[in-house]
Amino acid sequence: MQLAFTPEDEAFREEVRAFLRDHLPPELARKEATGFHLHRSEVDPWHRTLYKKGWVAPNWPKEHGGPGWTPIQKYLFEVEYGLANAPEISLIALGMVGPVICRFGSTEMKKRFLEPILRAEIWFCQGFSEPQAGSDLASVRTRAVKDGGDYIISGQKIWTTSAHMADYMICLARTNDQVKPQAGLSMILVPMDAPGVECRWIPTIDGSHNVNEVFLDDVRVPAANLIGEPDTGWKQAKFLLNNERTHNAYAGMLKRYVRRISGMINRAQSQGLSAAEAAEYRRQVAQLEIDVDALEWSVLRVLASEESPLLGAAASALKIRGSELLLQAGELELAIAGTQMVPRFQPTDSAPNYADASDWVPGKLDQYLYFRASTIFGGTNEIQRGIIWNTLYRG
């Protein structure tokens, strides 16, 4: 693999930078940079701007609305997007559900869902984890029982991100208990406003409303909402999770962290940080930057080998390394800021005069606390190591 970007790649990078510079609303970028929790209503206009440009779904096939980019172009877009402090837009719908429907959905399902997702008309949440089935998805107990032209779904999901804002849940449910656990699962799209769906907020340490528990009490869903054939959900879930884990390498976000932490050190020096302390922090930032660069090339290798039989293990390795570096970066910010990290007001407040991102500390604490969970969501790092071992053991 060539360890340099081509002139064409660099030209594409400049095109992305120019577009973000000219079209990303500064107020939206400032809120993203400072740790504000953005509501769907705040990011949907930006979503539609990207849709008009044709850049809203980098990982979708071109025939379904993707831009037709190379793996390198997809990655460069992700990095520049993060460096510009552009917000995530409907990550679950665009990054997870859309690709699953593109790969496994019927023609009718593609017509119903893909274009509305692209236009920011439909948001999704992901209903995989349950109280007794976290990383071990084969233990899912939520049941979907066929009843005429419908499925009746009963069960409970937990840690469901953005369920309170979603229009649909992509739900992993058991449709067959007469086969081995993995073989009896299906994926079905559940309307969040259907009778029998109840969503409850789970407060988290950062104070945000981000995750929820969802109760499904005899929810009737049309059989047309089943993705693919019955009992094929395990294959679909693995495909979805590989996409999620590659995204969860956090390479673009980590590059933004490196730049931000360097600015924090300069700021801290002007407020009394000693030269010796600053030098030690800069050494740690330099090591972090080296580690992020190494992660970057690992991501590029995986993206260039999308059909490799080792993709699952490679995605797991990226998820482990990216989440570990994200924690290291947050801890370094915490050390530099010291007691200033204690928030003076919550980042969810719509205060009109919050400071510039490099100076504004409370949002960094909020982000640090939130990303403590990065080694858990998407499958714990312990589970990821098991996936890697199984892949290597089986050859």
N, C-alpha and C positions, 0 to 999 in steps of 0.2 A: 504494500500500500504506500502511495506517495505521501510523505509527511509534509506537504505544503499545498496550499490552495492555488488553483490555477488562476490565470488572469480573468477568465470568465467567472470563476467563483467570486473573486474580489469585486468585479463589476456588479455582480448580483448583490453582494453585501452593501455596496454603496447605494444601489437602488433602494434596498430595504431601509437603510439609514435615512435616506432623503424622504422617503414616504412617511416614515414615523415622525421625522422632524417637522414635516409640513402638515400632517393630519392628526396626530395624537393630541387631544386636548390637554394643555398644560395642567389644568386643575385636576384632571383625572390621573395624570402621571404623578403629580405631587401627592395625591391621596394614596396611591399605590405604594409610592416610595416610603411614606411615613407610617405605614401599617394600618391605615384606615380599612375597615371591613366594608367593602363595596357591595351594594345591593344590586340585584338583577337590573333594576330600573336605571342604575347609573352606568352599567357596562353595555347594555343592549344597543344604545346608539353607536358606540364604538364597534361593536360586533357587526352592525349593519354597514359601517364604513368599510370594514375589511371584506365583507361580502361583496360590496359593489366593486372592489378592487380585484376580487377573485382569489383572495388570500386567506379566507376565513377557515379553511379546512386543509392544512398542509399535508396531512397524512391520508387524505381520501384519494381514491383513484380519480383520474381526470374525468372519466365518463360519468362520474357521480357528483361532480362539482369541485374536485380538487384542482390545484394549480398545475399538476403534472411536473412537479419539481423532482430533482435528483435527491438522493439521501443527503448529500452534502448541502444542497440548497435548503432542505428542510432544517438541517441543523443550524446553518448560518442564520436563518430567519429566527429560530428559537433564541439564539444567543443575542442577536441585535434587539429582538423584542424585549428580552429581559433587561438588557442594558439601558433601554429607553424608558424603563419603568412602566411599560404597558401592562395592563391588568389581564389576568386570565379571563377568558370568555367561555362560559358554558363548557368547561373542560370535560365533564362527563359525557355530554351529548356529542361534542365534536371529536374528543380524543378517544372515547371508548365505545359508546353506543353506535355512533355513525359507522365506524369501521366494521363493527360486528354485523350491522344490517347490510352494509355493502357486500360483505363476504357470504353471509348465511341467509339473509332475508329473502322472502319471495318478491317477485316483481311488484305485486300489489303493495306489499309493505314498504318497499323502496319508494314507490310513488306517494304513499301516505306520509312518510316520516322524513325522508332525506332533505327535500327542499325546505320544509318548515324549520328543520334544525339549522340549515344554512342561513335562513333569514331571521334567526333569533325569535321565532314564533313558538318554539317548544324547548323547554329545559327538562333535563333528566336528572334523577338521582340513581344511585347504584345500590340495589338491595341484595347484597350477598351475605354479609356477616349477620350472625344470630347470637343470642346469649350463649348457646352451647355449640356454636360453629363459627369460630373466628377465622383463623388461618386454615383450619381443617374444613374446607368447604364440602367435602364428601359427607359431613355429618349434618348437612342442612335438613331441617325438619319441616319447614314450610311446605305445605302440600297444595298441589293443583290437581283437582279431580274433574275429569271431563263430564259435562252435563249437557247433552244435546250439542248445540253450536257454541257452547261457552265452556270456560273452566271456572271452577269455584275455588278460590284461593284462601287458605287459612294459615296463619303463622305470625311470626314476629321477626322484624329486622332491627338491627342496632348499629350505632355509629354511622348512620346514614347521612352523608354529607349533603347539605342543601335540600333535604327533603321538604323543608318548609317553603321553598321557592319553586319546587319542581312541578311540572305538569304530568310527568310520567316517571315511573320507576322501572328500571330494567331488573327484573326479579328472578332470582335463581330459586326454583321450586322443585319439589320431588313429584314426579308424575308416575313413577313406577317403583314399588317397593319389593318386587319379585326378582330383582336382579341385584348385582353387586352395587354398592352405594353410588359409585361414580357413574354407573351406566343408567341410573334411573332419574337423572336430573334434566330439567328443561329450563329454557329462558323465555320469559313472557313479559310483555310491556303492560304495566298496570297503570291506569289513569289514577292520579293522586286525588282526584275529586270524586272517585267512585264511592258509592255507599259501602260502609264497612271499613274504610281506610281512616286510621287515626294517627296523627303525627304529634309527638311530644318532644320538646326541646331537652337536650342533655347539656347542662352547663359545664363548661370546660375551664381550665385554670387560667386561660387568657381572657375570660369574660365574654367571649364572642358567642353568638348564636350561629353555630356552624354545623354541628352534628345533632342527630335526632334518633329516637327510636320510633319505629313505625309498626303499628298493629294492623293486621289484615284479618278481618272477621267475616268469613264467608263472602269475600269480594268476588262478584261475577264479572268476568272479563271475556270478551269475544275470543273464540279459538283462533281467529285471524291474527291476533296479537302474539301468538306463539312464534318464536324465531326458529325457522327451519323445521325439522321434523321433531316429533316428541322423543324424549330421552337422548337428545344430542347436546344437552346443555353443558356437559363437562368439557367437550371440545371447544365450544364457543367461549366458555368462561376462561379457559387457558389462553385462548387467542386474545381475549380482552385484557387479561392480567399481564400478558407479555407486553402489550401496548402500554399499559399503565406503568409497569416497572421500568421500561425504557424511558418514559417521560420522567419518572421519579429518580432518574440519575441527577436531576437538578443542575445540569451543567451550565445552562444559561443563567440561572439564579445565582449560582456560585460565583460566576464571573462578576456579576453585579455586587455581590458581597465583597469581593476582593477590592474593587474600586471604592466602595463605600467605607470599608474599614481603613483604608489608607487615608481617606479624608478625615476620619475620626481621630486618627493619630495626630495629624496636623492640628486639628482643633484642640485636642487635649494638651498638646505642647504649648499652645498659646495661653492655656489656662493653668499652667504650672507643672505639667508632666515633665519629669527630668529627661535629659538627653539619653541617659543610660536606659531608662525605662522605654523611651521611644525607640531606641535602637533594638531592644529585645522584641518589642511588638512588631517592628518592621521585619525582623528576622522571621518571626512566626507568619507574618503575612506573605513573605517571599516563599516559605515552605508551602503554605496553603495554595499559592498561585501555581507552584510546580505540580502539586497534587491535582489541582483542577485541570491543568493542561494535560496531565496524564489521563485523567478521566475523560477529557474531551476526545482524545484519540481512540480510547476504548469505545466510546459511544459511536464514533464514526465507523469503526470496524464492524460493530454490530449492525449499524444502519446499512452498510454495504453488503451485508450477508443475511438479508431478511429471510431467505429460505433455508438457512443452515439448520441441520438437526440439533445443533447446540444452542439455538436461539433462546430457548427457555432458560437454560443455565446462564447464558451470557447476560440476559436481561436481569436475572436475579443478582448476578455479580455487580452489575451497574447500580442496581437499586441499593445494595448494601453499601457500596463505596460512596455513592452520592449522598445518602442519608447520613453516613458517618461524617463526611466532610461538612455537611450542612450544620451538624451539631457542633463541630469544631469551630466553624466560623461564628456561630452564635455565641459560643462560650468566649471567644476572643473579643467580640464586641462587648460582651458583659464585663470582661476584665478591664477593658479600656475605659468604659463609661463609669464603672464603679457605682457609687451611690446615686449618681445622676440617672441611672437606669430606672430608679423608682418613679413611676408615672405621677405627674401632677394632675392629669385628667385622662380619662379614658380615650383611646384613639377612635372610638366610635362616636365621640362628640363631634358635632359639626361646627367646631370652633373656626371662625373665619381667619384667624391670624396665626395658625400653626407655623412653625419655623420650617426652614429648608430641610430637605431630607438628611443631609449630612450632619445637621446640628440637632435634629429632633430625636430625643432619646426614648420617650415612652413607647413609641411605635415599635422600636427595636426590641424592647422587652416583650411586647405583645407577640411579635413574630417569633422571638426565641422560644417563648412558652408554647406557641402553637406547633412549631416544628420539632419540639421534643418528641412529638408523636410520629415523626417521619420514619423512624425505624420500626414502626408498628403498622401503619396503614399501607395498603397494597400487599399485605402479607408480611409478617414479622421477619426481621433479619435472620432469626433462628430458622424459620421455615425456609427462607431463601437458601441458607447454607445446606439444608437438607436436600433441596432441589438440585443444587450443584453436585453434591455427593452422589445422589442417585444417578444423575446423568453420567458422571465420570465412571461410576461403578459398573453401569450397564454398557458402557462403551458407545 
